[in-house]
Amino acid sequence: MLWRLAIVGFPFIVLLLIPGLMYGRSLISITRKIREEYKEAGSIAEQAISLVRTVYAFGSETKLIAKFSAAL
């Protein structure tokens, strides 16, 4: 009797498993893209903070803000 229930339930498991795997893969790829974009913006912010005197001396705050905004 239990094997009949397994035969009936197996197609539904497959129908739920395949979209779940597809969704998981797409979510992982989107997460990787987002992480790369934030890594670039974080690098720009880190450089600006570590070289704050140089940025201020050359008056390039607006240029750096625009570059950071474009990276985001």
N, CA, C, O and CB atoms as a CASP TS submission, in Angstrom:
PFRMAT TS
TARGET T0000
AUTHOR 0000-0000-0000
METHOD Language model
MODEL 1
PARENT N/A
ATOM      1  N   MET     1       0.820  -1.190   0.000  1.00  0.00           N
ATOM      2  CA  MET     1       0.000   0.000   0.000  1.00  0.00           C
ATOM      3  C   MET     1       0.866   1.257   0.000  1.00  0.00           C
ATOM      4  O   MET     1       0.532   2.238  -0.664  1.00  0.00           O
ATOM      5  CB  MET     1      -0.934  -0.004   1.201  1.00  0.00           C
ATOM      6  N   LEU     2       1.964   1.235   0.732  1.00  0.00           N
ATOM      7  CA  LEU     2       2.831   2.399   0.812  1.00  0.00           C
ATOM      8  C   LEU     2       3.530   2.676  -0.523  1.00  0.00           C
ATOM      9  O   LEU     2       3.795   3.830  -0.859  1.00  0.00           O
ATOM     10  CB  LEU     2       3.864   2.203   1.913  1.00  0.00           C
ATOM     11  N   TRP     3       3.822   1.633  -1.271  1.00  0.00           N
ATOM     12  CA  TRP     3       4.491   1.824  -2.547  1.00  0.00           C
ATOM     13  C   TRP     3       3.573   2.519  -3.556  1.00  0.00           C
ATOM     14  O   TRP     3       4.048   3.223  -4.448  1.00  0.00           O
ATOM     15  CB  TRP     3       4.963   0.480  -3.099  1.00  0.00           C
ATOM     16  N   ARG     4       2.274   2.323  -3.415  1.00  0.00           N
ATOM     17  CA  ARG     4       1.329   3.011  -4.306  1.00  0.00           C
ATOM     18  C   ARG     4       1.327   4.516  -4.022  1.00  0.00           C
ATOM     19  O   ARG     4       1.258   5.338  -4.935  1.00  0.00           O
ATOM     20  CB  ARG     4      -0.101   2.431  -4.138  1.00  0.00           C
ATOM     21  N   LEU     5       1.401   4.843  -2.764  1.00  0.00           N
ATOM     22  CA  LEU     5       1.464   6.253  -2.381  1.00  0.00           C
ATOM     23  C   LEU     5       2.754   6.887  -2.908  1.00  0.00           C
ATOM     24  O   LEU     5       2.748   8.038  -3.344  1.00  0.00           O
ATOM     25  CB  LEU     5       1.376   6.404  -0.840  1.00  0.00           C
ATOM     26  N   ALA     6       3.848   6.143  -2.869  1.00  0.00           N
ATOM     27  CA  ALA     6       5.121   6.639  -3.388  1.00  0.00           C
ATOM     28  C   ALA     6       5.041   6.856  -4.891  1.00  0.00           C
ATOM     29  O   ALA     6       5.571   7.842  -5.404  1.00  0.00           O
ATOM     30  CB  ALA     6       6.255   5.664  -3.056  1.00  0.00           C
ATOM     31  N   ILE     7       4.390   5.954  -5.593  1.00  0.00           N
ATOM     32  CA  ILE     7       4.245   6.091  -7.054  1.00  0.00           C
ATOM     33  C   ILE     7       3.409   7.324  -7.393  1.00  0.00           C
ATOM     34  O   ILE     7       3.707   8.029  -8.357  1.00  0.00           O
ATOM     35  CB  ILE     7       3.592   4.818  -7.663  1.00  0.00           C
ATOM     36  N   VAL     8       2.380   7.584  -6.619  1.00  0.00           N
ATOM     37  CA  VAL     8       1.531   8.754  -6.868  1.00  0.00           C
ATOM     38  C   VAL     8       2.261  10.040  -6.477  1.00  0.00           C
ATOM     39  O   VAL     8       2.114  11.052  -7.163  1.00  0.00           O
ATOM     40  CB  VAL     8       0.203   8.635  -6.087  1.00  0.00           C
ATOM     41  N   GLY     9       3.035  10.029  -5.405  1.00  0.00           N
ATOM     42  CA  GLY     9       3.691  11.241  -4.919  1.00  0.00           C
ATOM     43  C   GLY     9       4.957  11.601  -5.661  1.00  0.00           C
ATOM     44  O   GLY     9       5.352  12.766  -5.651  1.00  0.00           O
ATOM     45  N   PHE    10       5.610  10.649  -6.305  1.00  0.00           N
ATOM     46  CA  PHE    10       6.885  10.913  -6.972  1.00  0.00           C
ATOM     47  C   PHE    10       6.805  11.984  -8.063  1.00  0.00           C
ATOM     48  O   PHE    10       7.680  12.849  -8.096  1.00  0.00           O
ATOM     49  CB  PHE    10       7.403   9.642  -7.570  1.00  0.00           C
ATOM     50  N   PRO    11       5.823  11.982  -8.946  1.00  0.00           N
ATOM     51  CA  PRO    11       5.767  13.051  -9.975  1.00  0.00           C
ATOM     52  C   PRO    11       5.626  14.450  -9.381  1.00  0.00           C
ATOM     53  O   PRO    11       6.162  15.415  -9.926  1.00  0.00           O
ATOM     54  CB  PRO    11       4.602  12.798 -10.921  1.00  0.00           C
ATOM     55  N   PHE    12       4.910  14.558  -8.270  1.00  0.00           N
ATOM     56  CA  PHE    12       4.748  15.863  -7.656  1.00  0.00           C
ATOM     57  C   PHE    12       6.056  16.353  -7.043  1.00  0.00           C
ATOM     58  O   PHE    12       6.339  17.551  -7.057  1.00  0.00           O
ATOM     59  CB  PHE    12       3.658  15.814  -6.598  1.00  0.00           C
ATOM     60  N   ILE    13       6.842  15.444  -6.513  1.00  0.00           N
ATOM     61  CA  ILE    13       8.148  15.819  -5.971  1.00  0.00           C
ATOM     62  C   ILE    13       9.046  16.329  -7.091  1.00  0.00           C
ATOM     63  O   ILE    13       9.745  17.328  -6.925  1.00  0.00           O
ATOM     64  CB  ILE    13       8.810  14.620  -5.250  1.00  0.00           C
ATOM     65  N   VAL    14       9.025  15.653  -8.215  1.00  0.00           N
ATOM     66  CA  VAL    14       9.839  16.078  -9.360  1.00  0.00           C
ATOM     67  C   VAL    14       9.375  17.448  -9.860  1.00  0.00           C
ATOM     68  O   VAL    14      10.196  18.301 -10.198  1.00  0.00           O
ATOM     69  CB  VAL    14       9.762  15.032 -10.505  1.00  0.00           C
ATOM     70  N   LEU    15       8.065  17.651  -9.903  1.00  0.00           N
ATOM     71  CA  LEU    15       7.541  18.934 -10.374  1.00  0.00           C
ATOM     72  C   LEU    15       7.900  20.076  -9.428  1.00  0.00           C
ATOM     73  O   LEU    15       7.978  21.225  -9.864  1.00  0.00           O
ATOM     74  CB  LEU    15       6.028  18.855 -10.535  1.00  0.00           C
ATOM     75  N   LEU    16       8.119  19.793  -8.156  1.00  0.00           N
ATOM     76  CA  LEU    16       8.530  20.821  -7.215  1.00  0.00           C
ATOM     77  C   LEU    16      10.052  20.984  -7.175  1.00  0.00           C
ATOM     78  O   LEU    16      10.552  22.079  -6.916  1.00  0.00           O
ATOM     79  CB  LEU    16       8.007  20.492  -5.829  1.00  0.00           C
ATOM     80  N   LEU    17      10.769  19.926  -7.425  1.00  0.00           N
ATOM     81  CA  LEU    17      12.229  19.948  -7.331  1.00  0.00           C
ATOM     82  C   LEU    17      12.870  20.722  -8.486  1.00  0.00           C
ATOM     83  O   LEU    17      13.787  21.512  -8.262  1.00  0.00           O
ATOM     84  CB  LEU    17      12.769  18.524  -7.303  1.00  0.00           C
ATOM     85  N   ILE    18      12.408  20.511  -9.693  1.00  0.00           N
ATOM     86  CA  ILE    18      13.028  21.148 -10.866  1.00  0.00           C
ATOM     87  C   ILE    18      12.898  22.676 -10.817  1.00  0.00           C
ATOM     88  O   ILE    18      13.906  23.358 -11.005  1.00  0.00           O
ATOM     89  CB  ILE    18      12.388  20.612 -12.158  1.00  0.00           C
ATOM     90  N   PRO    19      11.709  23.249 -10.576  1.00  0.00           N
ATOM     91  CA  PRO    19      11.653  24.717 -10.467  1.00  0.00           C
ATOM     92  C   PRO    19      12.451  25.252  -9.283  1.00  0.00           C
ATOM     93  O   PRO    19      13.009  26.347  -9.353  1.00  0.00           O
ATOM     94  CB  PRO    19      10.210  25.172 -10.346  1.00  0.00           C
ATOM     95  N   GLY    20      12.507  24.485  -8.197  1.00  0.00           N
ATOM     96  CA  GLY    20      13.292  24.914  -7.047  1.00  0.00           C
ATOM     97  C   GLY    20      14.769  25.001  -7.370  1.00  0.00           C
ATOM     98  O   GLY    20      15.439  25.946  -6.954  1.00  0.00           O
ATOM     99  N   LEU    21      15.285  24.035  -8.103  1.00  0.00           N
ATOM    100  CA  LEU    21      16.689  24.072  -8.506  1.00  0.00           C
ATOM    101  C   LEU    21      16.964  25.219  -9.476  1.00  0.00           C
ATOM    102  O   LEU    21      17.998  25.880  -9.381  1.00  0.00           O
ATOM    103  CB  LEU    21      17.091  22.744  -9.142  1.00  0.00           C
ATOM    104  N   MET    22      16.044  25.455 -10.407  1.00  0.00           N
ATOM    105  CA  MET    22      16.217  26.552 -11.357  1.00  0.00           C
ATOM    106  C   MET    22      16.210  27.893 -10.624  1.00  0.00           C
ATOM    107  O   MET    22      17.023  28.767 -10.925  1.00  0.00           O
ATOM    108  CB  MET    22      15.108  26.521 -12.433  1.00  0.00           C
ATOM    109  N   TYR    23      15.307  28.057  -9.674  1.00  0.00           N
ATOM    110  CA  TYR    23      15.233  29.289  -8.900  1.00  0.00           C
ATOM    111  C   TYR    23      16.503  29.483  -8.076  1.00  0.00           C
ATOM    112  O   TYR    23      17.024  30.595  -7.985  1.00  0.00           O
ATOM    113  CB  TYR    23      13.999  29.275  -7.986  1.00  0.00           C
ATOM    114  N   GLY    24      16.993  28.421  -7.488  1.00  0.00           N
ATOM    115  CA  GLY    24      18.215  28.507  -6.692  1.00  0.00           C
ATOM    116  C   GLY    24      19.416  28.927  -7.518  1.00  0.00           C
ATOM    117  O   GLY    24      20.215  29.755  -7.080  1.00  0.00           O
ATOM    118  N   ARG    25      19.546  28.366  -8.699  1.00  0.00           N
ATOM    119  CA  ARG    25      20.676  28.733  -9.565  1.00  0.00           C
ATOM    120  C   ARG    25      20.592  30.180 -10.017  1.00  0.00           C
ATOM    121  O   ARG    25      21.600  30.887 -10.044  1.00  0.00           O
ATOM    122  CB  ARG    25      20.728  27.819 -10.784  1.00  0.00           C
ATOM    123  N   SER    26      19.394  30.622 -10.370  1.00  0.00           N
ATOM    124  CA  SER    26      19.262  32.015 -10.805  1.00  0.00           C
ATOM    125  C   SER    26      19.525  32.968  -9.640  1.00  0.00           C
ATOM    126  O   SER    26      20.111  34.034  -9.830  1.00  0.00           O
ATOM    127  CB  SER    26      17.858  32.267 -11.396  1.00  0.00           C
ATOM    128  N   LEU    27      19.100  32.595  -8.454  1.00  0.00           N
ATOM    129  CA  LEU    27      19.334  33.432  -7.278  1.00  0.00           C
ATOM    130  C   LEU    27      20.821  33.518  -6.952  1.00  0.00           C
ATOM    131  O   LEU    27      21.308  34.576  -6.553  1.00  0.00           O
ATOM    132  CB  LEU    27      18.562  32.885  -6.073  1.00  0.00           C
ATOM    133  N   ILE    28      21.539  32.424  -7.116  1.00  0.00           N
ATOM    134  CA  ILE    28      22.987  32.430  -6.876  1.00  0.00           C
ATOM    135  C   ILE    28      23.694  33.330  -7.881  1.00  0.00           C
ATOM    136  O   ILE    28      24.599  34.076  -7.504  1.00  0.00           O
ATOM    137  CB  ILE    28      23.556  30.999  -6.954  1.00  0.00           C
ATOM    138  N   SER    29      23.303  33.277  -9.147  1.00  0.00           N
ATOM    139  CA  SER    29      23.959  34.126 -10.149  1.00  0.00           C
ATOM    140  C   SER    29      23.667  35.606  -9.901  1.00  0.00           C
ATOM    141  O   SER    29      24.551  36.446 -10.065  1.00  0.00           O
ATOM    142  CB  SER    29      23.502  33.731 -11.563  1.00  0.00           C
ATOM    143  N   ILE    30      22.445  35.927  -9.512  1.00  0.00           N
ATOM    144  CA  ILE    30      22.105  37.320  -9.206  1.00  0.00           C
ATOM    145  C   ILE    30      22.889  37.801  -7.990  1.00  0.00           C
ATOM    146  O   ILE    30      23.366  38.935  -7.960  1.00  0.00           O
ATOM    147  CB  ILE    30      20.586  37.470  -8.957  1.00  0.00           C
ATOM    148  N   THR    31      23.019  36.940  -6.996  1.00  0.00           N
ATOM    149  CA  THR    31      23.774  37.298  -5.792  1.00  0.00           C
ATOM    150  C   THR    31      25.236  37.563  -6.122  1.00  0.00           C
ATOM    151  O   THR    31      25.836  38.486  -5.573  1.00  0.00           O
ATOM    152  CB  THR    31      23.668  36.187  -4.741  1.00  0.00           C
ATOM    153  N   ARG    32      25.807  36.773  -7.004  1.00  0.00           N
ATOM    154  CA  ARG    32      27.207  36.986  -7.413  1.00  0.00           C
ATOM    155  C   ARG    32      27.378  38.330  -8.112  1.00  0.00           C
ATOM    156  O   ARG    32      28.346  39.048  -7.862  1.00  0.00           O
ATOM    157  CB  ARG    32      27.676  35.852  -8.343  1.00  0.00           C
ATOM    158  N   LYS    33      26.440  38.665  -8.984  1.00  0.00           N
ATOM    159  CA  LYS    33      26.516  39.945  -9.687  1.00  0.00           C
ATOM    160  C   LYS    33      26.418  41.113  -8.709  1.00  0.00           C
ATOM    161  O   LYS    33      27.173  42.079  -8.815  1.00  0.00           O
ATOM    162  CB  LYS    33      25.406  40.044 -10.741  1.00  0.00           C
ATOM    163  N   ILE    34      25.499  41.025  -7.770  1.00  0.00           N
ATOM    164  CA  ILE    34      25.332  42.096  -6.778  1.00  0.00           C
ATOM    165  C   ILE    34      26.583  42.235  -5.931  1.00  0.00           C
ATOM    166  O   ILE    34      27.014  43.348  -5.629  1.00  0.00           O
ATOM    167  CB  ILE    34      24.113  41.822  -5.878  1.00  0.00           C
ATOM    168  N   ARG    35      27.168  41.103  -5.545  1.00  0.00           N
ATOM    169  CA  ARG    35      28.373  41.137  -4.716  1.00  0.00           C
ATOM    170  C   ARG    35      29.530  41.807  -5.459  1.00  0.00           C
ATOM    171  O   ARG    35      30.291  42.566  -4.858  1.00  0.00           O
ATOM    172  CB  ARG    35      28.770  39.714  -4.291  1.00  0.00           C
ATOM    173  N   GLU    36      29.668  41.536  -6.746  1.00  0.00           N
ATOM    174  CA  GLU    36      30.726  42.161  -7.536  1.00  0.00           C
ATOM    175  C   GLU    36      30.525  43.671  -7.651  1.00  0.00           C
ATOM    176  O   GLU    36      31.485  44.437  -7.567  1.00  0.00           O
ATOM    177  CB  GLU    36      30.784  41.536  -8.928  1.00  0.00           C
ATOM    178  N   GLU    37      29.280  44.096  -7.843  1.00  0.00           N
ATOM    179  CA  GLU    37      29.003  45.522  -7.951  1.00  0.00           C
ATOM    180  C   GLU    37      29.302  46.250  -6.635  1.00  0.00           C
ATOM    181  O   GLU    37      29.897  47.327  -6.640  1.00  0.00           O
ATOM    182  CB  GLU    37      27.544  45.746  -8.359  1.00  0.00           C
ATOM    183  N   TYR    38      28.894  45.668  -5.529  1.00  0.00           N
ATOM    184  CA  TYR    38      29.168  46.299  -4.240  1.00  0.00           C
ATOM    185  C   TYR    38      30.649  46.262  -3.897  1.00  0.00           C
ATOM    186  O   TYR    38      31.143  47.133  -3.181  1.00  0.00           O
ATOM    187  CB  TYR    38      28.368  45.620  -3.144  1.00  0.00           C
ATOM    188  N   LYS    39      31.359  45.261  -4.403  1.00  0.00           N
ATOM    189  CA  LYS    39      32.796  45.200  -4.158  1.00  0.00           C
ATOM    190  C   LYS    39      33.499  46.365  -4.848  1.00  0.00           C
ATOM    191  O   LYS    39      34.425  46.954  -4.290  1.00  0.00           O
ATOM    192  CB  LYS    39      33.373  43.857  -4.646  1.00  0.00           C
ATOM    193  N   GLU    40      33.065  46.694  -6.047  1.00  0.00           N
ATOM    194  CA  GLU    40      33.650  47.830  -6.768  1.00  0.00           C
ATOM    195  C   GLU    40      33.351  49.150  -6.045  1.00  0.00           C
ATOM    196  O   GLU    40      34.237  49.989  -5.886  1.00  0.00           O
ATOM    197  CB  GLU    40      33.111  47.882  -8.217  1.00  0.00           C
ATOM    198  N   ALA    41      32.110  49.324  -5.614  1.00  0.00           N
ATOM    199  CA  ALA    41      31.741  50.551  -4.898  1.00  0.00           C
ATOM    200  C   ALA    41      32.469  50.632  -3.561  1.00  0.00           C
ATOM    201  O   ALA    41      32.891  51.715  -3.154  1.00  0.00           O
ATOM    202  CB  ALA    41      30.217  50.613  -4.676  1.00  0.00           C
ATOM    203  N   GLY    42      32.618  49.525  -2.889  1.00  0.00           N
ATOM    204  CA  GLY    42      33.344  49.496  -1.624  1.00  0.00           C
ATOM    205  C   GLY    42      34.802  49.839  -1.799  1.00  0.00           C
ATOM    206  O   GLY    42      35.402  50.480  -0.936  1.00  0.00           O
ATOM    207  N   SER    43      35.376  49.420  -2.905  1.00  0.00           N
ATOM    208  CA  SER    43      36.773  49.742  -3.206  1.00  0.00           C
ATOM    209  C   SER    43      36.953  51.248  -3.406  1.00  0.00           C
ATOM    210  O   SER    43      37.925  51.836  -2.931  1.00  0.00           O
ATOM    211  CB  SER    43      37.242  48.980  -4.462  1.00  0.00           C
ATOM    212  N   ILE    44      36.014  51.856  -4.107  1.00  0.00           N
ATOM    213  CA  ILE    44      36.078  53.305  -4.331  1.00  0.00           C
ATOM    214  C   ILE    44      35.955  54.045  -2.998  1.00  0.00           C
ATOM    215  O   ILE    44      36.705  54.985  -2.733  1.00  0.00           O
ATOM    216  CB  ILE    44      34.959  53.761  -5.311  1.00  0.00           C
ATOM    217  N   ALA    45      35.015  53.620  -2.169  1.00  0.00           N
ATOM    218  CA  ALA    45      34.828  54.274  -0.868  1.00  0.00           C
ATOM    219  C   ALA    45      36.048  54.075   0.022  1.00  0.00           C
ATOM    220  O   ALA    45      36.458  54.995   0.730  1.00  0.00           O
ATOM    221  CB  ALA    45      33.572  53.732  -0.167  1.00  0.00           C
ATOM    222  N   GLU    46      36.623  52.891  -0.009  1.00  0.00           N
ATOM    223  CA  GLU    46      37.804  52.616   0.808  1.00  0.00           C
ATOM    224  C   GLU    46      38.980  53.495   0.387  1.00  0.00           C
ATOM    225  O   GLU    46      39.702  54.018   1.236  1.00  0.00           O
ATOM    226  CB  GLU    46      38.189  51.135   0.706  1.00  0.00           C
ATOM    227  N   GLN    47      39.170  53.655  -0.903  1.00  0.00           N
ATOM    228  CA  GLN    47      40.255  54.512  -1.399  1.00  0.00           C
ATOM    229  C   GLN    47      40.022  55.967  -0.995  1.00  0.00           C
ATOM    230  O   GLN    47      40.956  56.664  -0.600  1.00  0.00           O
ATOM    231  CB  GLN    47      40.374  54.400  -2.935  1.00  0.00           C
ATOM    232  N   ALA    48      38.785  56.414  -1.096  1.00  0.00           N
ATOM    233  CA  ALA    48      38.484  57.807  -0.749  1.00  0.00           C
ATOM    234  C   ALA    48      38.709  58.071   0.733  1.00  0.00           C
ATOM    235  O   ALA    48      39.224  59.123   1.113  1.00  0.00           O
ATOM    236  CB  ALA    48      37.042  58.151  -1.123  1.00  0.00           C
ATOM    237  N   ILE    49      38.325  57.118   1.560  1.00  0.00           N
ATOM    238  CA  ILE    49      38.498  57.308   3.002  1.00  0.00           C
ATOM    239  C   ILE    49      39.970  57.257   3.383  1.00  0.00           C
ATOM    240  O   ILE    49      40.424  58.050   4.207  1.00  0.00           O
ATOM    241  CB  ILE    49      37.717  56.246   3.784  1.00  0.00           C
ATOM    242  N   SER    50      40.717  56.335   2.792  1.00  0.00           N
ATOM    243  CA  SER    50      42.128  56.223   3.158  1.00  0.00           C
ATOM    244  C   SER    50      42.954  57.385   2.615  1.00  0.00           C
ATOM    245  O   SER    50      43.991  57.731   3.181  1.00  0.00           O
ATOM    246  CB  SER    50      42.694  54.908   2.651  1.00  0.00           C
ATOM    247  N   LEU    51      42.499  57.982   1.528  1.00  0.00           N
ATOM    248  CA  LEU    51      43.229  59.109   0.925  1.00  0.00           C
ATOM    249  C   LEU    51      42.425  60.403   1.033  1.00  0.00           C
ATOM    250  O   LEU    51      42.401  61.201   0.097  1.00  0.00           O
ATOM    251  CB  LEU    51      43.551  58.813  -0.555  1.00  0.00           C
ATOM    252  N   VAL    52      41.779  60.608   2.160  1.00  0.00           N
ATOM    253  CA  VAL    52      40.881  61.753   2.312  1.00  0.00           C
ATOM    254  C   VAL    52      41.626  63.081   2.183  1.00  0.00           C
ATOM    255  O   VAL    52      41.073  64.041   1.647  1.00  0.00           O
ATOM    256  CB  VAL    52      40.172  61.687   3.660  1.00  0.00           C
ATOM    257  N   ARG    53      42.838  63.153   2.649  1.00  0.00           N
ATOM    258  CA  ARG    53      43.597  64.401   2.533  1.00  0.00           C
ATOM    259  C   ARG    53      43.928  64.716   1.075  1.00  0.00           C
ATOM    260  O   ARG    53      43.860  65.870   0.652  1.00  0.00           O
ATOM    261  CB  ARG    53      44.889  64.317   3.356  1.00  0.00           C
ATOM    262  N   THR    54      44.283  63.692   0.317  1.00  0.00           N
ATOM    263  CA  THR    54      44.602  63.898  -1.102  1.00  0.00           C
ATOM    264  C   THR    54      43.359  64.313  -1.877  1.00  0.00           C
ATOM    265  O   THR    54      43.415  65.209  -2.720  1.00  0.00           O
ATOM    266  CB  THR    54      45.204  62.619  -1.716  1.00  0.00           C
ATOM    267  N   VAL    55      42.244  63.665  -1.590  1.00  0.00           N
ATOM    268  CA  VAL    55      40.989  63.999  -2.273  1.00  0.00           C
ATOM    269  C   VAL    55      40.607  65.437  -1.977  1.00  0.00           C
ATOM    270  O   VAL    55      40.200  66.176  -2.873  1.00  0.00           O
ATOM    271  CB  VAL    55      39.852  63.042  -1.844  1.00  0.00           C
ATOM    272  N   TYR    56      40.737  65.833  -0.724  1.00  0.00           N
ATOM    273  CA  TYR    56      40.391  67.197  -0.329  1.00  0.00           C
ATOM    274  C   TYR    56      41.370  68.204  -0.929  1.00  0.00           C
ATOM    275  O   TYR    56      40.968  69.290  -1.347  1.00  0.00           O
ATOM    276  CB  TYR    56      40.373  67.324   1.201  1.00  0.00           C
ATOM    277  N   ALA    57      42.654  67.846  -0.973  1.00  0.00           N
ATOM    278  CA  ALA    57      43.666  68.773  -1.485  1.00  0.00           C
ATOM    279  C   ALA    57      43.452  69.086  -2.958  1.00  0.00           C
ATOM    280  O   ALA    57      43.654  70.221  -3.389  1.00  0.00           O
ATOM    281  CB  ALA    57      45.059  68.196  -1.279  1.00  0.00           C
ATOM    282  N   PHE    58      43.047  68.095  -3.724  1.00  0.00           N
ATOM    283  CA  PHE    58      42.849  68.327  -5.155  1.00  0.00           C
ATOM    284  C   PHE    58      41.412  68.710  -5.497  1.00  0.00           C
ATOM    285  O   PHE    58      41.093  68.941  -6.664  1.00  0.00           O
ATOM    286  CB  PHE    58      43.242  67.093  -5.933  1.00  0.00           C
ATOM    287  N   GLY    59      40.560  68.777  -4.509  1.00  0.00           N
ATOM    288  CA  GLY    59      39.178  69.224  -4.734  1.00  0.00           C
ATOM    289  C   GLY    59      38.378  68.283  -5.609  1.00  0.00           C
ATOM    290  O   GLY    59      37.535  68.723  -6.391  1.00  0.00           O
ATOM    291  N   SER    60      38.631  67.012  -5.486  1.00  0.00           N
ATOM    292  CA  SER    60      37.938  66.060  -6.354  1.00  0.00           C
ATOM    293  C   SER    60      36.830  65.298  -5.625  1.00  0.00           C
ATOM    294  O   SER    60      36.553  64.140  -5.937  1.00  0.00           O
ATOM    295  CB  SER    60      38.933  65.075  -6.934  1.00  0.00           C
ATOM    296  N   GLU    61      36.199  65.962  -4.650  1.00  0.00           N
ATOM    297  CA  GLU    61      35.126  65.303  -3.915  1.00  0.00           C
ATOM    298  C   GLU    61      33.941  64.992  -4.818  1.00  0.00           C
ATOM    299  O   GLU    61      33.395  63.889  -4.780  1.00  0.00           O
ATOM    300  CB  GLU    61      34.679  66.168  -2.750  1.00  0.00           C
ATOM    301  N   THR    62      33.545  65.970  -5.631  1.00  0.00           N
ATOM    302  CA  THR    62      32.371  65.763  -6.484  1.00  0.00           C
ATOM    303  C   THR    62      32.635  64.678  -7.521  1.00  0.00           C
ATOM    304  O   THR    62      31.746  63.889  -7.841  1.00  0.00           O
ATOM    305  CB  THR    62      31.975  67.073  -7.183  1.00  0.00           C
ATOM    306  N   LYS    63      33.858  64.641  -8.043  1.00  0.00           N
ATOM    307  CA  LYS    63      34.192  63.606  -9.026  1.00  0.00           C
ATOM    308  C   LYS    63      34.158  62.225  -8.387  1.00  0.00           C
ATOM    309  O   LYS    63      33.696  61.262  -8.998  1.00  0.00           O
ATOM    310  CB  LYS    63      35.575  63.870  -9.640  1.00  0.00           C
ATOM    311  N   LEU    64      34.649  62.134  -7.160  1.00  0.00           N
ATOM    312  CA  LEU    64      34.665  60.861  -6.455  1.00  0.00           C
ATOM    313  C   LEU    64      33.259  60.423  -6.055  1.00  0.00           C
ATOM    314  O   LEU    64      32.940  59.235  -6.087  1.00  0.00           O
ATOM    315  CB  LEU    64      35.551  60.955  -5.224  1.00  0.00           C
ATOM    316  N   ILE    65      32.424  61.383  -5.681  1.00  0.00           N
ATOM    317  CA  ILE    65      31.033  61.068  -5.355  1.00  0.00           C
ATOM    318  C   ILE    65      30.300  60.563  -6.595  1.00  0.00           C
ATOM    319  O   ILE    65      29.521  59.613  -6.517  1.00  0.00           O
ATOM    320  CB  ILE    65      30.317  62.307  -4.775  1.00  0.00           C
ATOM    321  N   ALA    66      30.550  61.193  -7.725  1.00  0.00           N
ATOM    322  CA  ALA    66      29.928  60.756  -8.976  1.00  0.00           C
ATOM    323  C   ALA    66      30.406  59.352  -9.362  1.00  0.00           C
ATOM    324  O   ALA    66      29.618  58.532  -9.834  1.00  0.00           O
ATOM    325  CB  ALA    66      30.241  61.756 -10.109  1.00  0.00           C
ATOM    326  N   LYS    67      31.673  59.086  -9.163  1.00  0.00           N
ATOM    327  CA  LYS    67      32.213  57.761  -9.482  1.00  0.00           C
ATOM    328  C   LYS    67      31.610  56.700  -8.577  1.00  0.00           C
ATOM    329  O   LYS    67      31.285  55.604  -9.034  1.00  0.00           O
ATOM    330  CB  LYS    67      33.742  57.755  -9.354  1.00  0.00           C
ATOM    331  N   PHE    68      31.457  57.021  -7.283  1.00  0.00           N
ATOM    332  CA  PHE    68      30.845  56.088  -6.331  1.00  0.00           C
ATOM    333  C   PHE    68      29.380  55.859  -6.670  1.00  0.00           C
ATOM    334  O   PHE    68      28.905  54.725  -6.619  1.00  0.00           O
ATOM    335  CB  PHE    68      30.979  56.617  -4.892  1.00  0.00           C
ATOM    336  N   SER    69      28.660  56.918  -7.016  1.00  0.00           N
ATOM    337  CA  SER    69      27.247  56.782  -7.382  1.00  0.00           C
ATOM    338  C   SER    69      27.076  55.954  -8.632  1.00  0.00           C
ATOM    339  O   SER    69      26.133  55.171  -8.737  1.00  0.00           O
ATOM    340  CB  SER    69      26.615  58.144  -7.583  1.00  0.00           C
ATOM    341  N   ALA    70      27.979  56.118  -9.581  1.00  0.00           N
ATOM    342  CA  ALA    70      27.900  55.334 -10.807  1.00  0.00           C
ATOM    343  C   ALA    70      28.180  53.856 -10.532  1.00  0.00           C
ATOM    344  O   ALA    70      27.600  52.981 -11.175  1.00  0.00           O
ATOM    345  CB  ALA    70      28.886  55.874 -11.848  1.00  0.00           C
ATOM    346  N   ALA    71      29.062  53.583  -9.583  1.00  0.00           N
ATOM    347  CA  ALA    71      29.369  52.191  -9.244  1.00  0.00           C
ATOM    348  C   ALA    71      28.198  51.521  -8.548  1.00  0.00           C
ATOM    349  O   ALA    71      27.996  50.314  -8.680  1.00  0.00           O
ATOM    350  CB  ALA    71      30.609  52.117  -8.359  1.00  0.00           C
ATOM    351  N   LEU    72      27.426  52.305  -7.806  1.00  0.00           N
ATOM    352  CA  LEU    72      26.256  51.718  -7.146  1.00  0.00           C
ATOM    353  C   LEU    72      25.135  51.543  -8.160  1.00  0.00           C
ATOM    354  O   LEU    72      24.056  51.063  -7.812  1.00  0.00           O
ATOM    355  CB  LEU    72      25.783  52.601  -5.960  1.00  0.00           C
TER
END
